[in-house]
Amino acid sequence: MEHRGPLSIGWIIAIYGIAAAISAGAVLKGLSVPSDPHLLTGVLGLVITLVTFPICLYLTHDSSSDSKTESAIDADRLKSQFMRLTSAIEHLEETLVLSDDARRVVNRHKERALLRGAIDEDIKNQDYDAAMVLVRELAERFGYRADAEEFREKIETARTTGEQQKVRSAIAHLDTLIANHEWDKALYEAARITRLHPESPLTDGLRHRVERAKQQHKLEIERRFLEAAREERVDEAMDMLREMDHLLTEQEAEQFRELARGVIGKARENLGVQFKLAVQDKSWDHAATIGQRIIEEFPNSRMASEVRDLIDTIRHRATSVQRD
């Protein structure tokens, strides 16, 4: 009993020597074969042996200075720790020597959790194609077909929801173009939305939507023109004529031609009267403004030719009045 402490030291040194020898053998074996798992096992064994050996020596030496009973208890504790360490190393070596497929079976629960997390992240980032690749991996390589079906449904729901949001946003922009009567841009946008989202039911009939709105606008303009012409609201009728000029084809405009000539003639006469009155009243600034309208709106008329002969003088007088 008096020599239990030294014997414990010797026993531990012997065990660690054996462990180091086994680890060194594993290293040598691993070095003989490229990428052999024995190499990693041996390296880990040597590291653990070299790190823990001084600690055990210290604990054993410290315990030898105590009572014989405490030394025996410490020795038993060290033996137990060593056995656990040896078991952990053996388990690590067994894992390393397994094939890739075998390791995948052993770690399938962890890999399942990792795959599920990666799929959820792809869905969150709207990377649906990448998510589907991982779903196939989950079903075909690991056999979690129920999980895969659950994710497929989740992906399709997210994809459909995101697609509908994009389509609705694009259609809202299209409606703005329609409200602003930008017909060419609206037709282009309708075609673009249909090309980008051909499978969405929301894109059905977008071109007809634009054409229908344009036709309704044309009818409204025609109605307002007829009412303004009948009530001799010449300026408003002229505004409607300008709008109709951009909307109607030559065939469509034919039915309004005679009435349009009357409105145009009346508008020209009204401007002529306003121009003459402004000149008579020596309201040169107003006369210059009316004269410019006659030149721009009726450039080929006789009245426009007469105004051109006077416009420079009228503008000069308007400038002189402003200086005074």
C-alpha positions as CSV (number, residue, x, y, z in Angstrom):
1,M,0.0,0.0,0.0
2,E,2.9,2.3,0.6
3,H,3.9,2.1,-3.1
4,R,0.5,2.7,-4.6
5,G,1.3,6.3,-5.6
6,P,4.5,5.4,-7.6
7,L,2.8,2.4,-9.1
8,S,-0.1,4.6,-10.3
9,I,2.4,6.9,-11.9
10,G,4.1,4.1,-13.6
11,W,0.8,2.6,-14.7
12,I,-0.4,5.8,-16.2
13,I,2.9,6.4,-18.0
14,A,2.7,2.9,-19.5
15,I,-0.9,3.5,-20.7
16,Y,-0.1,6.8,-22.2
17,G,3.0,5.3,-23.9
18,I,0.7,2.6,-25.4
19,A,-1.7,5.3,-26.5
20,A,1.0,7.4,-28.1
21,A,2.4,4.3,-29.8
22,I,-1.1,3.4,-31.2
23,S,-1.5,7.0,-32.4
24,A,1.9,7.1,-34.0
25,G,1.1,3.9,-35.8
26,A,-2.1,5.3,-37.1
27,V,-0.2,8.4,-38.3
28,L,2.3,6.2,-40.1
29,K,-0.4,4.1,-41.6
30,G,-2.3,7.2,-42.7
31,L,0.9,8.6,-44.3
32,S,1.2,5.6,-46.5
33,V,-2.1,6.2,-48.1
34,P,-3.2,9.6,-49.4
35,S,-6.3,11.0,-47.7
36,D,-6.5,7.9,-45.4
37,P,-8.6,8.6,-42.3
38,H,-6.0,6.9,-40.1
39,L,-3.8,9.9,-40.6
40,L,-6.3,12.2,-39.0
41,T,-7.0,9.7,-36.2
42,G,-3.4,9.3,-35.4
43,V,-2.8,13.1,-35.3
44,L,-5.7,13.6,-33.0
45,G,-4.6,10.8,-30.7
46,L,-1.1,12.2,-30.4
47,V,-2.4,15.7,-29.7
48,I,-4.8,14.4,-27.0
49,T,-2.0,12.3,-25.5
50,L,0.6,15.0,-25.4
51,V,-1.8,17.6,-24.0
52,T,-3.3,15.5,-21.2
53,F,-0.2,13.5,-20.2
54,P,1.4,16.4,-18.2
55,I,-1.9,17.1,-16.5
56,C,-2.3,13.6,-15.4
57,L,1.3,13.5,-14.1
58,Y,0.7,16.6,-12.1
59,L,-2.5,15.3,-10.6
60,T,-0.9,11.9,-9.8
61,H,2.2,13.5,-8.3
62,D,0.0,15.8,-6.3
63,S,-2.1,13.0,-5.0
64,S,1.0,10.9,-4.0
65,S,1.7,13.6,-1.4
66,D,-1.7,13.0,0.3
67,S,-2.9,10.1,2.1
68,K,-2.9,6.6,0.7
69,T,-6.6,6.5,0.3
70,E,-6.8,9.7,-1.6
71,S,-4.0,8.5,-3.9
72,A,-6.0,5.3,-4.7
73,I,-9.2,7.4,-5.4
74,D,-7.3,9.7,-7.7
75,A,-5.7,6.8,-9.5
76,D,-9.1,5.2,-10.1
77,R,-10.5,8.6,-11.3
78,L,-7.6,8.9,-13.8
79,K,-8.2,5.4,-15.0
80,S,-11.9,6.2,-15.6
81,Q,-11.1,9.4,-17.5
82,F,-8.5,7.6,-19.6
83,M,-11.0,4.9,-20.5
84,R,-13.6,7.5,-21.6
85,L,-10.9,9.3,-23.6
86,T,-9.9,6.0,-25.2
87,S,-13.5,5.2,-26.1
88,A,-14.0,8.7,-27.7
89,I,-10.9,8.2,-29.8
90,E,-12.1,4.8,-30.9
91,H,-15.5,6.2,-31.8
92,L,-13.8,9.0,-33.8
93,E,-11.7,6.5,-35.7
94,E,-14.7,4.3,-36.4
95,T,-16.5,7.3,-37.9
96,L,-13.5,8.4,-40.0
97,V,-13.1,5.0,-41.6
98,L,-16.7,4.9,-42.7
99,S,-17.5,5.5,-46.3
100,D,-19.2,8.7,-47.3
101,D,-22.6,6.9,-47.7
102,A,-22.2,5.3,-44.3
103,R,-21.3,8.6,-42.6
104,R,-24.4,10.2,-44.3
105,V,-26.6,7.5,-42.7
106,V,-25.0,8.1,-39.3
107,N,-25.4,11.9,-39.6
108,R,-28.7,11.9,-41.5
109,H,-30.7,13.7,-38.8
110,K,-28.2,16.5,-38.6
111,E,-28.0,16.8,-42.4
112,R,-31.8,16.8,-42.5
113,A,-31.9,19.8,-40.2
114,L,-29.2,21.6,-42.2
115,L,-31.1,20.9,-45.5
116,R,-34.4,22.1,-44.0
117,G,-32.7,25.3,-42.8
118,A,-31.1,25.9,-46.2
119,I,-34.4,25.4,-48.0
120,D,-36.2,27.9,-45.7
121,E,-33.4,30.4,-46.3
122,D,-33.7,30.1,-50.1
123,I,-37.5,30.5,-49.9
124,K,-37.0,33.6,-47.7
125,N,-34.6,35.0,-50.3
126,Q,-37.1,34.1,-53.1
127,D,-34.4,31.8,-54.7
128,Y,-37.0,29.2,-55.6
129,D,-35.0,27.2,-58.1
130,A,-32.1,26.7,-55.7
131,A,-34.7,25.6,-53.0
132,M,-36.1,23.0,-55.4
133,V,-32.6,21.6,-56.0
134,L,-32.2,21.0,-52.3
135,V,-35.7,19.6,-52.1
136,R,-34.8,16.9,-54.6
137,E,-31.7,16.2,-52.6
138,L,-33.8,15.8,-49.5
139,A,-36.1,13.3,-51.2
140,E,-33.7,11.3,-53.4
141,R,-30.5,11.1,-51.4
142,F,-31.9,11.0,-47.9
143,G,-35.4,9.6,-48.5
144,Y,-37.4,12.3,-46.7
145,R,-40.1,12.4,-49.3
146,A,-42.8,13.7,-46.9
147,D,-40.5,16.6,-46.0
148,A,-39.8,17.2,-49.7
149,E,-43.5,17.3,-50.6
150,E,-44.1,19.7,-47.7
151,F,-41.4,22.0,-49.1
152,R,-42.6,21.7,-52.7
153,E,-46.0,23.0,-51.7
154,K,-44.4,25.8,-49.6
155,I,-42.2,26.8,-52.5
156,E,-45.0,26.8,-55.0
157,T,-47.2,28.9,-52.7
158,A,-44.4,31.4,-52.1
159,R,-43.6,31.5,-55.8
160,T,-47.3,32.1,-56.8
161,T,-47.7,34.8,-54.1
162,G,-44.6,36.6,-55.2
163,E,-45.5,36.3,-58.9
164,Q,-49.0,37.7,-58.2
165,Q,-47.5,40.7,-56.3
166,K,-45.2,41.5,-59.2
167,V,-48.1,41.2,-61.7
168,R,-50.4,43.4,-59.7
169,S,-47.7,46.0,-59.3
170,A,-47.1,46.0,-63.1
171,I,-50.8,46.3,-63.8
172,A,-51.2,49.2,-61.5
173,H,-48.5,51.0,-63.6
174,L,-50.4,50.1,-66.7
175,D,-53.6,51.6,-65.3
176,T,-51.7,54.8,-64.6
177,L,-50.7,55.0,-68.3
178,I,-54.3,54.4,-69.3
179,A,-55.6,57.1,-67.0
180,N,-53.1,59.5,-68.5
181,H,-54.2,58.5,-72.0
182,E,-50.7,57.4,-73.0
183,W,-52.0,54.7,-75.3
184,D,-48.8,53.7,-77.1
185,K,-46.9,53.3,-73.9
186,A,-49.9,51.4,-72.4
187,L,-50.0,48.9,-75.3
188,Y,-46.3,48.3,-75.0
189,E,-46.6,47.8,-71.2
190,A,-49.5,45.3,-71.7
191,A,-47.4,43.3,-74.1
192,R,-44.4,43.3,-71.8
193,I,-46.4,42.1,-68.8
194,T,-47.9,39.3,-70.8
195,R,-44.4,38.2,-72.0
196,L,-42.9,38.2,-68.5
197,H,-45.9,36.4,-66.8
198,P,-47.5,34.2,-69.4
199,E,-48.9,31.7,-66.9
200,S,-50.5,34.3,-64.6
201,P,-54.3,34.5,-65.1
202,L,-54.0,38.2,-64.2
203,T,-52.4,39.0,-67.5
204,D,-55.2,37.6,-69.6
205,G,-56.7,40.3,-72.0
206,L,-54.4,43.1,-71.0
207,R,-54.1,44.4,-74.6
208,H,-57.9,44.3,-74.9
209,R,-58.1,46.2,-71.6
210,V,-56.1,49.1,-73.2
211,E,-58.0,49.0,-76.5
212,R,-61.3,49.1,-74.7
213,A,-60.3,52.0,-72.5
214,K,-59.0,53.8,-75.6
215,Q,-62.3,53.3,-77.5
216,Q,-64.3,54.6,-74.5
217,H,-62.1,57.6,-74.4
218,K,-62.6,58.3,-78.1
219,L,-66.4,58.1,-77.7
220,E,-66.2,60.5,-74.8
221,I,-64.1,63.0,-76.8
222,E,-66.5,62.7,-79.8
223,R,-69.5,63.4,-77.5
224,R,-67.9,66.4,-75.9
225,F,-66.9,67.8,-79.4
226,L,-70.5,67.5,-80.7
227,E,-72.0,69.1,-77.6
228,A,-69.4,72.0,-77.7
229,A,-70.0,72.5,-81.5
230,R,-73.8,72.5,-81.1
231,E,-73.6,75.1,-78.2
232,E,-71.0,77.1,-80.1
233,R,-68.3,76.7,-77.4
234,V,-65.7,77.1,-80.0
235,D,-62.6,77.0,-77.9
236,E,-63.7,73.8,-76.2
237,A,-64.7,72.3,-79.5
238,M,-61.2,73.1,-80.9
239,D,-59.6,71.4,-77.9
240,M,-61.7,68.3,-78.6
241,L,-60.7,68.4,-82.3
242,R,-57.0,68.4,-81.4
243,E,-57.5,65.4,-79.1
244,M,-59.5,63.6,-81.8
245,D,-56.7,64.2,-84.3
246,H,-54.4,61.9,-82.2
247,L,-57.1,59.3,-81.6
248,L,-59.1,58.9,-84.8
249,T,-58.1,57.3,-88.0
250,E,-58.8,59.0,-91.3
251,Q,-61.9,56.9,-91.8
252,E,-63.2,57.5,-88.3
253,A,-62.7,61.3,-88.7
254,E,-64.6,61.4,-92.0
255,Q,-68.0,61.7,-90.3
256,F,-66.9,64.8,-88.4
257,R,-65.2,66.5,-91.3
258,E,-67.9,69.0,-92.3
259,L,-68.7,69.9,-88.7
260,A,-65.0,70.3,-88.0
261,R,-64.6,72.7,-90.9
262,G,-67.4,74.8,-89.4
263,V,-65.8,74.8,-86.0
264,I,-62.4,75.7,-87.4
265,G,-63.9,78.5,-89.5
266,K,-65.7,79.8,-86.5
267,A,-62.6,79.6,-84.3
268,R,-60.6,81.4,-87.0
269,E,-63.3,84.1,-87.3
270,N,-63.4,84.6,-83.5
271,L,-59.6,84.9,-83.3
272,G,-59.7,87.4,-86.2
273,V,-62.3,89.5,-84.4
274,Q,-60.3,89.4,-81.1
275,F,-57.2,90.4,-83.0
276,K,-58.9,93.4,-84.6
277,L,-60.5,94.6,-81.4
278,A,-57.1,94.4,-79.6
279,V,-55.4,96.4,-82.3
280,Q,-58.2,99.0,-82.3
281,D,-58.0,99.3,-78.5
282,K,-54.2,99.5,-78.8
283,S,-53.9,96.6,-76.5
284,W,-50.6,95.6,-78.2
285,D,-49.6,92.9,-75.8
286,H,-53.0,91.1,-76.2
287,A,-52.9,91.7,-80.0
288,A,-49.5,90.1,-80.2
289,T,-50.7,87.0,-78.3
290,I,-53.8,86.6,-80.5
291,G,-51.8,87.2,-83.6
292,Q,-49.3,84.4,-82.6
293,R,-52.2,82.0,-82.1
294,I,-53.6,82.8,-85.6
295,I,-50.2,82.1,-87.2
296,E,-49.7,78.8,-85.3
297,E,-53.3,77.4,-85.6
298,F,-54.1,78.6,-89.1
299,P,-50.7,78.9,-90.8
300,N,-52.0,78.6,-94.4
301,S,-54.9,81.0,-94.1
302,R,-55.1,84.4,-95.6
303,M,-55.7,85.8,-92.1
304,A,-52.3,84.4,-90.9
305,S,-50.6,86.0,-93.9
306,E,-52.0,89.4,-93.0
307,V,-51.1,89.0,-89.3
308,R,-47.5,88.1,-90.3
309,D,-47.2,91.5,-92.0
310,L,-48.2,93.3,-88.8
311,I,-46.9,91.1,-86.0
312,D,-43.4,92.7,-85.8
313,T,-44.8,96.2,-85.5
314,I,-47.3,95.1,-82.9
315,R,-44.6,93.4,-80.8
316,H,-42.4,96.5,-81.0
317,R,-45.3,98.7,-79.8
318,A,-46.1,96.2,-77.0
319,T,-42.4,96.4,-75.8
320,S,-42.5,100.2,-76.0
321,V,-45.6,100.4,-73.8
322,Q,-44.0,98.1,-71.3
323,R,-40.9,100.3,-71.1
324,D,-43.0,103.4,-70.6
